[in-house]
């Protein structure tokens, strides 16, 4: 039935039928690409915030945000108009379509008639996140519209979009900057047995907001804050394990005490082939939605360090 309605809706969008107001047409329109037809409605969720800009979203392994969901779409009057538009196109396909179109239309009216006195976008349509997983979810979920009412329930995994879902969607859209590494001594060259300071540029918190415009209750905000740093020397021989501060790795300043920074002390010279050093920065992620725990983010950057032997001259 969904594929049949999709084809009919596509034909509707290509016809000269213009008597209905614009609200009768679902936001999906009908471009003929097999997806953007009237039965399919465009995703209304919007994303904004400092953490939603630039780069690729930082999505942890095994994190599975919602891929398709029901969103508020039509009032009672708009739902009738949508059904009328589908019926009109269907009945004009041929004589054999007259009865199926009529029966389908009457069935829709019977389902929505008890809600004629209710206001607001009480009929919700299925949409997806625009990914292959979203399309699979959309095609395997029935029905493609439901009555939700003025106060949507907050039931886990019911596919009715709510703040919990929006918090997960916001997390799936979080981008994080790569760590900016500053080595001291400068130039990425240090010496055996001395502290090679590793500074990681301090980053400001980043936020992502996921919301449905026009629906104040459909809103979630997440905030990511950098919390800790891991230094990996990729198997190089060390005199001591990397020294890392819980609050991060400040850039070296003249006179700085070794207890106030992050450093690595190499045991052997790199012998012309630099050591690789990788910094992984972890970001904790919180949300304003009660009861939702979000996975942290983790981003890494690498640099190279040349380690020389300290040479000394002895005069007799």
N, C-alpha and C positions, 0 to 999 in steps of 0.2 A: 504493500500500500504506500509506503513512504516513497519508493522509487517512482511509482505511478504519479503520486501527487507532485513529486519533483518535476517530472516531465510536463505535467499540466501547468504547473506554476511558471515554468520556463516559457511555455507558449503564451501564457497570460501576459508575461512581461514584454513579449515581442508583439503583442496585438495592439489594436487601436483602442482598447478599453481604457477610457480615461474618466468615466463618470464618477467613480468612487473617489473620495478624498485621499490625500497622500497617506494618511494614517492607515489606510486599508492595506497598503503594501508592506510586507515584512521588510526590515532593514537589509535583508540579504539581497534583494533585487533579483535580477536574472541575467547573468552575463553569458550563460551558455557554456561555462567551463566545467560543468558537472558538479559544482559545489555551491556556487552562489546563486541559489534559486530561492523562491519565496518560502518554501518549507524550511529551508535552512536560514537561520537568523545570525547576523553578525555578532560577534563577541562584544558585549557592552563593557566589560571590565577594562578600566584604564589604570595605567601605571605611571607614577611620577616619583621624584625624589632624587637626592644626590647620589644614591647608590644604584640608580637605574640607568645611569649614563655611562657610555663608553665601555668598550671591552665586551667580553663574553660572560654571560651569567655564570656565577660560581655555584654549581649544583653538586652537592656531595653524592657519593655513591650510595645507592639504596634509598635516596630521598625521592619519593614519588608524589608530587603535587597533583591536584585534580587536573584531569585532561579534558573532561567534558562536564557540563553542568546545566541545570535549568536556571534561567534568568528571567526577571520580570519583563513581560513583553506587551501584553494587550489588556485594555479595559474590556468590559463586556461589549460595548458598541464596536470597538476595533476588532474584537474576535468575530463578531457577526459579519463585519465587512470583509475580513479575510476569508471566511467560509464562503461568502457570496461570490467573491472573486474566483475562487477555485471552482465552485460549481459552474459559474458562467463559462469558463474555459473548457471544463470537462464536457459539458453538455453540447458543446459545439465541435467535438471531435468526430461525431457520427451518430446515427440513430441508435446504435447498440450501446452508446454511452449514456443515453438519457436516464434510464432507470438507475444504474449505479451511481451517477452523479446526484440524482434526487435523493436516493436512499442515504448516501454519505452525508449530504447536507442536512437532512432531517435528523440523522443521528447526532451530528455536531450540535444542532439547535437543542435537541433533547438533553444533551450533556451540560450545556452552558446555561440553559433557561433558569434553573434554580438560583443562579447568581446574578440575575438581571438587575437587582436593586443594589448590588454592591459596587463600591467605587474603587478606583485605583487600578493598577496593573495586576490583576488577580489571576491572569492566565500566563503561565511561564513556559517558555520554549527552550528546547535543548540547543546548546551551542558547544563549541570546543575551543581549545587554545591555539589552534592553527598548526599543530605538529602532527606527524604521522600517527603518534599514539592518540592524539585528540580525535583525529578522524576515525580511527578504529573504534574508539570509545563511543563516538557519536553514532556510528553505523550499527553498533551492537546494543545500543540502549533504546528501549521502548517504554512508554510511547514518546513521541517527539514533542508533545505538549501535555501539560497537566494543569489542573486547577490548584492553586496554592492558597489564595486568599490574601487578605490585608496584613496578616501577621504570620509570616513564614515560620514553620517549626525549625528548631535547631537540633536536628537529629544527625548523628555521624553517618557519613557514607550514603546519605539519601540523594545526593547529587543536586540538591537545592542549594544554590550559592548562599553562603553565610559568612560572617566574619572569620570563622575558623578556616574555611576554604580560602578566603582572600589572604589571610596571613601566610598560608602555604604557597599561594600564587606569588605573593610579594617575595617570599624567600627564593622562589625559583627564578626571579628576575633580578636578584641581587648581583651586582658586579663589584669586584674588589680590586684595588690596585696592587700590582706586583711590589714586593719590598724593594726599596731603594737602598743599596748597600754602599757604605763609605768605609774604606779600609784605612787604617793608620798603622805604620807610616804610610804617607800618601804615595800614589803611584802603584799600589799593589805589590810592594816589595818590602819584605821584612827579613828577620834574622832568626836563626836557630836559638831557642832558649829564651827569647824575648816575647813579651805579650804582643800579639798581632791584634789590634783593636778592630772590632767589627761594629760599626754603627749602622743602625737601621732608622731611616727617616720616620719621624713621628707622623702618623696619619690621623686626620680628624674622623669622628664617627660618620657613618653613612646611613641614610634612611631610605626606605622604599615604602610607598603608599599604594595600596591596591583598593580600588573603589568602583562603585557603579554610580555614575552621575545621576543626580536626582533622587537618590535613595540614601538618606543619611545613615540608616542602619547597616548599610552594606559598605563597610569601611574597615580597613586594617592597616596598621603601620608597624613596620619592623625597624629596628635600629641595630647596626653592626658596629662593634667597637673592637679595635685591636687589643689583644690581651697578653699574648706571649710569643716568644721567638724560639725557634730551634735552629741550631747551627750544626750542619753536617759537613765534615771534612773529607768524606769519600775515601776512608781507609788510610789516610795519611797518618804516619806515626806521630803521636803527641806525647809531650811530657806530662800533661794533665788534660782531663776532659775539657771540652769547651765550657767557659764560664758565661752563664746567661742570667740576666736579671728577670725577675718575675714581671716587672712592668714594661719590659722592652729593652732595647739597646740604644742608649743615647750616643750621639756622635762625639768623638773624642775632643776634649778641650785641654789646652796646655795646663799642666799641674793636676790633672784629674787623677784621683786615687783609683787603684785597680779594683777596688770593691764596688765602685760606682759605674762600672761599664761592663761590656761583654768582650771577651777576648779568647784567643786560641794561642797555645804555646806549642810550636812545632819542635819535634825532636831531631829531625834530619832535614838537610838542605834538599831543595827540589831538583837540583842538578840540571838546571837549564830547561826543565819541563815543568811548567807551573802546576801547583796543586789547584784542584777545583774546590770551591767553598760554596755551599748552598745554604741560604737562609729561608726558612719557612715561617711565615707569620700566621698566627691563628686569630680569628675574629669571632668573638661571641655574639650571638644574635638573639635579641629579645623582641617581644611584641606587646602591644597594648591589649591583645585579646586574651582574656583569662583562660587558663588551662591549656595553653598551647606552648609546647616546647619545640624550638626550632634547632636544627643542627648548626654547629659552628661552620665558619668558612675557613679555608686554608689555601694560601697562595705562596709560591716559592720563586726565588730568583737566585741565579748563580753568578759567581765571578771567579777570577783566578788570582792566585797569590804566588809570587816568586819568593822562595825562602833561601837566603844565602847563609854561608858560614861566616861567623865573626872572625876577621883576620886581625892578628896582632903582630907587631914587629918587636923583636927583642934586640936591644943594643948592648954590646959588651964593652 
